Amino acid sequence: MAGGRAFRPSAPRRAAFAALLTLLLLASLSFLLSSGPASSRSSSSPSTPSARLAAVHRHAADHAAVLAAYAAHARKLKEASAAQSLSFSTLSSDLSALSTRLASHLSLPEDALKPLEKEARERIKFARALAAESKEGFDTQSKIQKLSDTVFAVGEQLARARRGGRMSSRIAAGSTPKSLHCLAMRLLEARLANPSAFADDPDPSPEFDDPSLYHYAVFSDNVLAVSVVVASAARAAADPSRHVFHVVTAPMYLPAFRVWFARRPPPLGVHVHILAYSDFSFLNATNSPVVRQIEAGKSDVALLDYLRFYLPDMFPALRRVVLLEDDVVVQKDLAALWQVDLDGKVNGAVEMCFGGFRRYRKYLNFTQPIVQDRFNPGACAWAYGVNVFDLQAWRRDGCTELFHQYMEMNEDGELWDPTSVLTAGLMTFYGNTKPLDKSWHVMGLGFNPSISPEAIRSAALVHFDGNMKPWLDVALNQYKALWTKYVDTEMEFLTLCNFGL
């Protein structure tokens, strides 16, 4: 554009728009008020030619006012749109010309190139600002998505309230925000458009079964969240090549994960092993009460959540695995977790009780005799988010079998809320959990606005547990940057799917 300035409605123009909208509303209201009494009077008084003519005149005047307001508003919108379109086309032409100049001047000495480089950077910066400024006006879908995310989060809070305040372990199946579904579908479309570029079943890497490396398990259908977990852990690691991430998802999301990590290879040499739970033949109704209950129609049991109880069977060659939730951000090297002494116990986790809060009485139904006999209501609860599991001790103590017993006992939902995978863990690893130092895991970033900045800075890992997830518009603003700085914003599908990052 000639002047180098984007179209911006001035204050008088904005005032004019507001006045036109007000006129439109007033004219419509006038029409409604005048037409009602007129019809009433005509039915209750003699119908004279002069009265009918007066009524027609009033109606015509009212309609003329409404149409005039619409016409004026339409003209203003057309003018604004034309000016903005001109700005876009002019800037596009400028950038194309600048690109041609850059290509033809590459052989110039560095001193001669500097002014051209400076001009190019300024124009690109200006283009980016113009696009960002105009996005809200053109992309109404982003506004719809923000409202949808807000409604979604409020709905989740209401669902928790209806359950009497009991914790829901994560987003229920089928309630993922539309932007995440959009991202998965875009990735799938990319695979269908170029199937030869993405292997259906890539050859396994030898690192996947090497027990001398640092292994993590992440169970999720949110490819964007998992990418942040992997990127943050890689950047924090002293030797990223020794870290292996085993990502298990639902079969329908498997192609999306593979396309993402094929187009955006794992950073800094970390290894990512992508699986679907259908890859594990032992997950069937004969061997697993979880699968059996789901097949029987229990919609409140989510298989992806409960897969964590099968870690030793999924990874038979491994001795220790760290379980990470998909709503965490890693800030420090986690390699030391493989040196933590669990004192022969199966699970290492950060406790979350203080005073009388977050104790077993909150999660279990102590009116049931089996619960009274086996558990102490005052026992301290721990959290999922980052958990160190000694798989050899797990196999030794038969923890998966114990979990199966509790799932069968709770088939009617009388012992605990079946949507809470945490409670199943509290029961399965009762007396078999070693408390970790609290600095390993600072939680609450998805619901608590008052977490100490010092606690966040010193944490090895921060956890956005709660309903205000960082990929939603309702995320707490003071924490969101901790997550968004690891998002690969060069992935074009994020813009297409209206993520407000």
QUIVENVEN-V502390 format. One record per backbone hydrogen bond with DSSP energy under -1.0 kcal/mol. NH is the residue of the N-H (numbers start at 1). CO is the residue of the C=O. Records with the same first field share a line. If there is no record, write none. Layout:
NH->CO / CO
//
This chain:
14->10
15->11
16->12
17->13
18->14
19->15
20->16
21->17
22->18
23->19
24->20
25->21
26->22
27->23
28->24
29->25
30->26
31->27
32->28
33->29
34->30
35->31
36->32
37->33
38->34
39->35
40->36
41->37
42->38
43->39
45->41
48->46
52->48
53->49
54->50
55->51
56->52
57->53
58->54
59->55
60->56
61->57
62->58
63->59
64->60
65->61
66->62
67->63
68->64
69->65
70->66
71->67
72->68
73->69
74->70
75->71
76->72
77->73
78->74
79->75
80->76
81->77
82->78
83->79
84->80
85->81
86->82
87->83
88->84
89->85
90->86
91->87
92->88
93->89
94->90
95->91
96->92
97->93
98->94
99->95
100->96
101->97
102->98
103->99
104->100
108->105
113->109
114->110
117->113
118->114
119->115
120->116
121->117
122->118
123->119
124->120
125->121
126->122
127->123
128->124
129->125
130->126
131->127
132->128
133->129
134->130
135->131
138->134
139->135
140->138
142->139
144->140
145->141
146->142
147->143
148->144
149->145
150->146
151->147
152->148
153->149
154->150
155->151
156->152
157->153
158->154
159->155
160->156
161->157
162->158
163->159
164->161
165->160
169->419
175->172
181->177
182->178
183->179
184->180
185->181
186->182
187->183
188->184
189->185
190->186
191->187
192->188
193->189
194->190
197->194
198->195
208->205
209->206
210->207
213->210
214->242
216->244
217->322
218->246
220->248
226->222
227->223
228->224
229->225
230->226
231->227
232->228
233->229
234->230
235->231
236->232
237->233
242->239
243->240
244->214
245->271
246->216
247->273
248->218
249->275
253->250
257->253
258->254
259->255
260->256
261->257
262->258
263->259
264->260
270->267
271->243
273->245
275->247
277->249
279->276
280->277
283->280
284->282
288->284
292->288
293->289
294->290
295->291
296->292
297->294
298->293
299->297
301->298
306->302
309->306
310->307
311->308
314->310
315->311
318->315
321->389
322->215
323->387
324->217
325->385
329->462
331->460
332->460
337->334
338->335
339->336
345->342
346->432
347->432
348->388
349->434
352->381
357->354
360->379
361->377
362->359
363->360
364->360
365->415
366->364
368->365
372->368
373->369
374->370
375->371
379->376
381->358
383->350
387->323
388->348
389->321
390->346
391->319
392->319
394->390
395->391
396->392
397->393
399->394
402->398
403->399
404->400
405->401
406->402
407->403
408->404
409->405
410->406
411->408
413->410
420->417
421->419
424->420
425->421
426->422
427->423
428->424
429->425
430->427
432->429
434->347
436->349
440->437
441->438
442->461
445->463
446->465
447->444
448->444
456->452
457->453
458->454
460->439
462->329
463->442
464->327
468->446
469->467
472->469
475->472
479->476
480->476
482->479
483->480
484->480
485->481
486->483
487->484
489->487
491->488
494->491
496->492
497->493
498->495
499->494
501->499
//
